[in-house]
């Protein structure tokens, strides 16, 4: 133990060490998706995963979520090895994944019913989540009656229903128009500030990653390796942030990292 009396670094919320993942399709060759990924995510940190298409961003997210087997390397959440999905991790997808035959309230209640809570408590908690994501007045609406942003708000509320410590988000705003996407980014940051969550956020959008995250992890072209980890801490309350020289320079820095890997991926796939 080192002397000096300084406080030790807190243990990471997510610890990924030497993770390699191979896809083995029923036909065709095996595909090395990830190669030796090591990364730590701190408690309450917002981390974005960025990289060219096919670099393994979503694969890494699903491994953290326990939806894919870990064949080589280790992933630990709060010090415990990941062996499958768990209530401590919630996930949202680009396509919302709502039950179309259930209302906003019923979609959110579904997760609460799985917890075995009393009916009165389920109803109270569902309404609190509806209020949290700004869907008051739409409790009895069905997904087909909602805009894309409202559907994603419902999906986020349903994810939050079982009170996960970690939010895993796979391009959740990718299918939204620019205006709705901007509103949802602000909404997510507000939820993150008000709830003690750790967020791992997959995106293709460099500006979105820099705006939302405290750190951006850039993955290389397949097989995915950690190419760079870039600090992106800004004052998100600054109305002129997106046009500030520091923000623009950071977006430009990360864009060049991603662009180099996208070119490498394109060359590797050329005949």
N, C-alpha and C positions, 0 to 999 in steps of 0.2 A: 504494500500500500504506500502510495506517495505521501509525503508529509506536506505541511503547509496549512492544513485545516480547511482547505477549500471544499465547497459543496460538490459532490459527485454529480455527473450527468445523470438525469433520470433515464430509466430504461425506455427504449423505444416502444411505441404502441404496436408497430408492425416491424418485424425484423426478417428480412429476406436474405438468405445466404447461399450463394452458388447454385441458384435454381436454373435448371436446364429442362426444357420441355420439347418432346418430339411428338408430332402428330403422325399416327399410323392409320392411314385410310384403308378401307377394305380392298381397294384397288390402287395401283400406282405406288410410287416411291414414298418412303418416309420423308417427313419434312421437319427439319430442325427449326423450331419456332423461336425458342429462347436459348441463349447460351451463357451460362454462368452469371446470371443476374444477382447482384448483391445491392441491397438498398435498405435504409432504415427510415421510418416515418414516425415523427414524434407525436405525442398525445396532443390532440386538438390542432394539429397541423393540417394545412390544405396543400396537397401536392397534386400537380398535374402531370400526366404521362403524355408525351408528345413524340411523334416520329412518323415516318412515311407509312403508307398503307402496307399491311402485311408484316409490320415489324414486331408484332406480338403484344401490343398494348392491351388489347382486350383479353388475350390469353393470360397475361400477368394478373389482370384484374380478377378473372375467373379462378385462377389459382389461389389468390388471396381469399376469395369468397368460399373456397372449398368445393367448387363445382367441377374442378378437374383434379385428377390425382397428381401428387407431387412425386415424380419418379427420381429426381436427382436434386440434391440440395434440401434446404429446409425453409419453411415459413412459420414464424411464430407470431401469434397475436396475444398481447398482454402476457408474454412469457410462456404461452402454451402452444404446442405444435398444432398447426391446422390439419385436421384429418377429414373435414367435410364442412358443409354449410352450418352456420350457427346463428342464434339470435343476436349475437354481438356484432354481426355484419349485415347491413341492409344493402340492396342493390337496385339500381334503376337502369332502364335501357332506353335506347333512342325511340323504340316503337311503343313506349308507354306500358304495354303488357297489362292493360286493365281488363276486367271482366265486362264485356259489352252489355250483358243482361242485368248488371247491377248498377245502381245509382252511385253518385259520388259518395254519399254516406255509407252505402252498403259495401262499396269497394274498400273503404277504410275500415269499416267494422269487421270485414273478413279476417284481417290480421289480428284484430283484438279478440275475436272469437277463438282463434287458435291458442291464445294465451289463457283461455278459461276464466276470463274476468266476469264478474256479475254483470247482468244486462245494464243496470243503471250506470255503473262505472264505465262500461264500454261506450254508452251513448255520450256521457260527459266528455270522455277522452277524445272520441271521434269529433265532437263539435269543437273542442279546443284545437285539434289539428286542422280542421277546416278553417278556423279563424286564423291560425298561424300562417297558412299558405294563401290567405285572401280569397277564399271561395264562399264566403257568406252569401246566402241567397241562391246557391246552386246545389244545395245538399241533395235535392231530389231529381237532379238532372242526370241523364244517361250519357255515357261517353260520346255517342253519336251526336248529341246536342251541344257538345263542348268544342271550343277552339283548341288548337294544338297546345297553346300555353296552359289552358285550364286542364287539359288531360295530363300534362306533365306535372302540374301542381298536385293533382289528385294522386299521381304515381308517387310523388315525393312524400305526400301526407301518409299514404299507405305504407311506404318504407319506414317512416318515422314512428308508425303506430306501435311497433314492438320494441321501441326505444333502443335501437342499436347504438353501439359506441362508435362504429365506423360506417361511413357512407361510401359505397363503391358505385361510381357513376360512369356508365359507358356511353359517351357522347349523348347525354340526355337532351341537349338542345340542338342537335344536328339537323333535325327535320323541321325546325321552326323558322319562320321568316325573321329577317334581321331585327325588326322592331320588337317582336315578341321575345326573341332570343336575348336582346339587351335587357328587357324587363325581367326575364327569368334569371339572368345572371345576378342582377341586383337583389332579386328575391332570395336566391340561394345564399348569397353573402350575408343577407340579413338573418336568415335562419341559422347559418353557421355561427354568427356572432352571438345569437340568443340561446343556442343550445350547445352543450359541450361535446361536439362531434369532431372526429378525425375524418377528413375527406380525401379520397383518392379519385381523381377525375380524369377520364380519358377524353381527349379531343384531338381533332385535326387542325383546329383554329389556333394559330400562334397568339393572336391578340387576346383571344378568350383565355388562354392558358396564363398569359402574363397578367391579365386583369384579375383573375380569380385567385390564383395560387400564390403561396408564399415561396414555394420552390417548384421549378419546372424540371422534370427528368426527361432528357432527350434520349430516345432509343435509336440505335443504328438500324440500317436496313437489315432484313432477315439474313441470318438469325439475329434476333434482337439482343443487343448488349447495351449496357449503360454507356452512352457516349459522353454525356455531360450532365451535371446537376447545377442549375443556375438559380441563384437567389433572386426572387422577384417581389420583394416587400415594398409596397407603395401605400400611400394614404388614399384608400378607396373613397374617402369622403370628399376628396378634392374634385369639384365639378369639371376642372380643366385637365384632369389626369391624362385622359387618352390622347391629348394633344401636347402634353409636356415633353420637352426634349429627352428627359431621362427615360420616360416610358417608351417613346418612339425608338430610342436607341436600343433599349432592352428587347423590344419586339424584333428589331432589325438583327440584333446579335443572334437571337434564337432562330429566327427565320433562316439565316445563313447556315446554321448548324443542321437544321431539318432539310434544307434544300440540298445540301451536299449528300445527305443520306438518300434523299429521293432520287437523285441522279444516279447514285450507286445502285439503288434497287432497279432502276430502269435499265441500266447497262447489264445487270445480272440476268434480267428476264429477256433480254434481246436474243433472237435466234443466232 
